[in-house]
């Protein structure tokens, strides 16, 4: 028989969205362990950042904004050491944040599914330490982000390619591709980062993008300032449609490092190939580029498989969400979903969601 416990609120995920909600719940007088519990599958603090590759540094990807209350610890990502791996810095800051505010995150725990049992939500989890367990909850805050749901588009011949194929989540070190012919797919910062890291390491580099890259002549990407991108995400979420790519609305900021890659001729994308062959990729004109590896830097989808039993997904492909709350089931909150997906968006959403949770308790 599965062991079961009960708690008023369950938060799934301790990345920036989950920690922000938890911080505000604490500020409103709720206690971790008694009034809410946080489940996280990561072995350590840091959310998805703990899985990033060693060479990635702060400032090389989207900006990491401070969690609410982080300044109480004398910490800020604005002044963090940029010579260290970003994953190490974020993991350290988040660990200290969790400890300072006594959030008591339960990890590593994998949430298998969430379903109804009479009036309760049942959160079924699995861990090496305790096996399968069930937690009964009145409210659920889902803050699982996207890292666990990588997206790889289908192209004819994908199963024929004899080389290596990997998504962003599988990238560890540029040295793995030394002397290889590499095709990088994608039009965002991850694809660009891979091109720059592999420059001078790979024998040859080819960059393919499904749409022309929209270069923006600014040093930093400010998602909150990119009103078009936020509006597109919000409109899609409120209408239950699949969420559009954020980079389509924001463009890619041209930093000095990126400008150097453009000037050297490294960052020149080609229109997307039409299919894969055993030895490489075939273009619309019939030519073939030989390749040993293809890196799919093609983004992610919200990780929501564990919520499938609740039947929240609409025919249009998304969930109906407004201000972080499910409009299909008012017991469910989606922190970091849609327009809240940026770190600063998640920070603001934490307070909004926490207030709604408090009102329902």
C-alpha positions in Angstrom: 0.0 0.0 0.0 1.3 3.5 -0.9 2.2 5.7 2.0 0.1 8.9 2.1 0.5 12.2 3.9 -1.5 15.5 3.7 -0.6 19.1 3.4 -2.6 22.2 2.3 -0.3 23.2 -0.6 2.2 21.3 -2.7 4.7 23.1 -4.9 6.4 21.1 -7.6 9.8 22.5 -8.6 12.3 24.7 -6.8 13.6 26.8 -9.7 13.0 30.6 -9.7 9.3 30.3 -10.0 8.8 27.7 -7.2 11.2 29.5 -4.8 9.5 32.8 -5.5 6.1 31.4 -4.6 7.5 29.7 -1.5 9.2 32.9 -0.3 5.9 34.9 -0.5 4.0 32.1 1.3 6.5 32.3 4.1 6.1 36.1 4.2 2.3 35.6 4.6 2.9 33.4 7.6 2.8 29.9 6.2 5.4 27.3 7.3 7.3 25.0 5.1 6.5 21.4 6.0 3.3 22.2 7.8 1.4 24.4 5.4 3.2 23.7 2.2 5.8 21.3 0.9 8.2 21.7 -2.1 9.1 18.6 -4.2 12.1 18.9 -6.5 13.7 16.2 -8.6 17.2 17.8 -8.7 19.9 16.3 -6.6 20.9 19.8 -5.4 19.5 23.3 -5.4 19.6 25.3 -8.7 16.6 24.3 -10.7 17.4 23.6 -14.3 20.6 25.5 -14.1 22.3 22.6 -12.3 22.0 20.6 -15.6 23.7 23.2 -17.8 27.1 22.6 -19.3 30.3 23.6 -17.5 31.5 26.2 -19.9 28.3 28.3 -19.7 28.8 31.6 -17.8 26.4 34.1 -16.4 25.7 36.7 -19.0 26.2 34.3 -21.9 22.5 33.4 -22.0 19.3 35.0 -20.8 19.7 37.2 -17.8 19.3 35.6 -14.3 17.3 38.0 -12.1 17.5 38.0 -8.4 14.9 36.1 -6.3 12.8 38.2 -4.0 14.6 38.5 -0.7 18.0 37.4 -2.1 19.4 40.8 -1.1 18.9 39.8 2.6 21.7 37.4 2.1 24.0 40.0 0.6 23.8 38.3 -2.8 22.9 39.5 -6.3 23.4 37.9 -9.7 24.3 41.4 -10.9 27.6 41.2 -9.0 28.1 37.4 -9.1 31.4 35.9 -10.2 31.2 35.5 -14.0 34.4 33.5 -14.2 32.7 30.5 -12.5 30.3 28.1 -14.3 26.8 29.6 -14.2 25.4 26.3 -12.9 27.6 26.5 -9.8 26.8 30.1 -9.0 23.0 29.6 -9.4 23.1 26.4 -7.4 25.1 28.0 -4.6 22.8 31.1 -4.4 19.6 29.0 -4.5 20.9 26.7 -1.8 21.7 29.6 0.5 18.3 31.1 -0.3 16.5 27.9 0.6 18.5 27.5 3.8 18.1 31.2 4.9 14.3 31.1 4.5 14.0 27.5 5.8 12.1 26.3 2.8 12.9 22.6 3.5 12.8 21.5 -0.1 12.3 17.7 -0.4 14.7 16.3 -2.9 15.5 14.3 -5.0 11.8 13.5 -5.6 10.2 12.8 -9.0 6.5 13.7 -9.3 4.9 10.9 -11.3 1.4 12.2 -11.6 -1.3 14.4 -10.1 -4.9 13.2 -10.0 -8.2 13.6 -8.2 -9.4 11.5 -5.3 -12.7 12.9 -4.3 -12.1 16.5 -3.1 -8.4 16.0 -2.8 -5.5 16.4 -5.3 -3.2 13.4 -5.0 0.5 14.0 -5.8 2.2 10.7 -6.5 6.0 10.8 -6.1 8.9 8.5 -6.4 12.3 8.7 -4.7 15.1 6.3 -4.0 14.9 7.0 -0.3 11.2 6.4 0.2 9.9 4.7 -2.9 6.4 5.6 -4.1 4.4 7.9 -1.9 1.2 10.0 -2.2 0.6 13.4 -0.8 -2.9 14.8 -0.5 -3.3 18.5 -1.1 -5.9 21.1 -1.4 -4.0 23.3 -3.8 -1.1 22.7 -6.2 1.5 25.1 -7.6 3.2 23.6 -10.6 6.6 25.2 -11.2 8.3 22.6 -13.3 9.5 24.9 -16.1 10.6 23.4 -19.4 14.0 21.7 -19.1 12.4 18.3 -18.7 10.4 18.6 -22.0 12.9 19.2 -24.8 11.5 19.8 -28.2 13.0 18.2 -31.4 11.0 18.8 -34.6 10.5 15.9 -36.9 12.3 15.9 -40.3 12.3 13.2 -42.9 15.1 10.7 -42.5 15.8 11.5 -38.9 16.1 7.7 -38.2 18.5 7.2 -41.1 21.3 9.6 -39.9 24.2 7.5 -38.8 25.9 10.2 -36.7 25.1 11.5 -33.3 22.0 13.6 -32.5 21.5 15.4 -29.3 19.3 18.2 -27.9 20.6 21.2 -25.8 19.9 19.1 -22.7 22.6 16.6 -23.8 25.4 19.1 -24.4 28.2 18.8 -22.0 31.5 20.0 -23.5 32.7 21.3 -26.9 35.7 19.0 -26.7 33.4 16.0 -27.4 33.1 17.3 -30.9 36.8 18.0 -31.6 37.5 17.3 -35.3 33.9 16.5 -36.1 31.6 18.0 -38.7 28.7 19.6 -36.7 25.3 21.0 -37.7 23.7 23.2 -35.1 19.9 23.7 -35.5 18.0 26.6 -33.8 17.7 30.4 -33.9 18.1 31.3 -30.2 20.9 32.0 -27.7 21.7 28.3 -27.1 22.4 27.6 -30.8 24.5 30.7 -31.0 26.4 29.7 -27.9 27.1 26.3 -29.3 28.4 27.8 -32.5 30.8 30.1 -30.7 32.0 27.3 -28.3 32.6 24.9 -31.2 34.4 27.4 -33.4 38.0 26.3 -33.7 37.1 22.9 -32.1 34.9 21.2 -34.7 36.3 20.4 -38.1 33.4 22.3 -39.7 30.3 24.1 -38.5 26.9 24.6 -40.2 24.1 26.6 -38.6 20.5 26.0 -39.7 17.5 28.0 -38.4 13.8 27.5 -39.1 13.4 31.2 -39.5 15.8 34.1 -40.0 17.5 35.2 -36.8 16.2 38.6 -35.6 19.3 40.4 -34.4 18.7 43.2 -31.9 21.4 45.7 -31.4 21.5 45.8 -27.6 23.8 44.3 -25.0 21.1 42.7 -22.9 17.8 40.9 -23.5 15.0 42.4 -21.3 12.0 40.1 -21.5 9.8 42.4 -19.5 10.6 45.3 -21.9 9.8 43.1 -24.9 6.1 43.8 -24.6 5.3 42.1 -27.8 6.8 38.8 -26.6 5.0 39.0 -23.2 1.7 39.9 -24.9 2.0 36.9 -27.3 2.6 34.5 -24.4 -0.2 35.9 -22.3 -2.7 35.9 -25.1 -1.8 32.3 -26.0 -2.1 31.2 -22.3 -5.4 32.8 -21.8 -6.8 31.1 -24.9 -5.4 27.7 -24.2 -3.1 27.6 -27.2 0.4 26.2 -27.4 2.9 28.8 -26.2 4.9 30.6 -29.0 8.6 30.8 -29.0 9.8 33.7 -26.8 12.7 34.5 -29.1 10.3 35.2 -31.9 9.0 38.2 -30.0 12.3 39.4 -28.4 14.9 38.8 -31.0 18.6 38.0 -30.1 20.7 40.8 -28.6 24.0 41.3 -30.3 26.6 41.4 -27.6 30.3 42.1 -28.4 31.0 38.3 -28.3 28.2 37.6 -30.8 29.2 40.6 -33.0 32.7 39.0 -33.2 31.2 35.8 -34.4 29.2 37.6 -37.0 32.2 39.5 -38.2 34.3 36.3 -38.5 31.6 34.6 -40.6 30.9 32.0 -37.9 27.4 33.2 -37.1 25.7 33.0 -40.5 22.6 30.8 -40.5 21.2 28.9 -43.4 17.5 28.2 -44.1 16.4 24.9 -42.6 17.4 21.7 -44.4 14.6 19.6 -45.7 15.7 16.2 -44.5 18.4 14.0 -43.1 20.5 11.4 -44.9 22.7 8.7 -43.5 25.7 10.9 -43.8 24.3 14.4 -43.2 21.6 16.8 -44.1 20.0 17.6 -47.4 19.1 21.1 -48.4 16.2 22.4 -50.6 18.5 22.6 -53.6 19.4 18.9 -53.3 22.9 19.4 -52.0 24.1 17.5 -48.9 26.3 18.7 -46.1 28.2 15.8 -44.5 27.9 15.7 -40.7 29.1 13.6 -37.8 26.8 15.3 -35.3 23.6 17.3 -35.2 22.8 19.5 -32.2 19.1 20.4 -31.9 19.0 23.7 -30.0 15.3 23.8 -30.8 13.8 24.8 -27.5 11.5 23.3 -25.0 7.8 22.9 -24.1 6.2 23.3 -20.7 6.8 20.1 -18.6 3.2 19.1 -17.8 3.0 15.4 -18.4 2.4 14.7 -14.7 -0.7 16.8 -14.8 -2.3 14.8 -17.7 -4.8 13.0 -15.4 -6.4 16.4 -14.5 -7.3 16.9 -18.2 -6.3 20.6 -18.2 -5.0 20.6 -21.8 -7.2 22.3 -24.4 -7.7 21.1 -28.0 -5.6 24.1 -29.1 -2.6 22.5 -27.4 -2.2 24.6 -24.3 -3.6 25.3 -20.9 -6.0 28.1 -20.1 -4.0 30.2 -17.6 -4.4 33.8 -16.5 -2.3 35.5 -13.8 -0.7 32.1 -13.0 -4.1 30.4 -12.2 -5.7 27.6 -14.2 -9.1 28.7 -15.4 -10.1 25.1 -15.8 -9.4 24.0 -12.2 -9.0 26.8 -9.7 -7.0 24.5 -7.3 -4.1 24.5 -9.8 -1.6 27.3 -10.3 1.1 27.4 -13.0 4.1 29.4 -11.8 6.5 30.4 -14.5 4.1 29.5 -17.3 3.7 31.7 -20.4 4.4 35.4 -19.8 5.9 34.4 -16.4 8.7 32.4 -18.0 11.4 34.9 -17.5 13.2 35.0 -14.2 11.9 38.5 -13.4 8.4 37.4 -14.6 8.6 34.4 -12.3 9.6 36.6 -9.4 6.6 38.9 -9.8 4.3 36.0 -10.4 5.3 34.4 -7.1 3.7 37.2 -5.1 0.5 37.1 -7.3 0.1 33.3 -7.0 0.9 33.3 -3.2 -1.8 35.9 -2.6 -4.3 33.7 -4.5 -3.3 30.6 -2.7 -3.7 32.4 0.7 -7.2 33.5 -0.3 -8.2 29.9 -1.0 -6.8 28.3 2.2 
